[in-house]
Amino acid sequence: MKQNEAAIIEKINHFLSEEFEVEKDKITPGGNIKEVLELDSLDYIDLVVVIENNFSFKVKPEDFAGITTFRDFYDYVITRLSTKEPA
């Protein structure tokens, strides 16, 4: 894993832990994001806002269709940052 990927994952884990009041050690790559963060439909809106504020790119609701684990989420953010579409 590249250094910047590790830094991005650390940043993601930090803001997820803060925003959703979850212990950082519960956030693991294979963990189910919906279950661990106890997300409901309104929480997904919060999650989108947090991503947009922390990483400065727009998130489309359909982007979450394939995201079930934290690893999926990390890969999504890393991919979006590397292709950096304008917001």
Beta strands, then each sheet from edge to edge (+ up, - down):
end
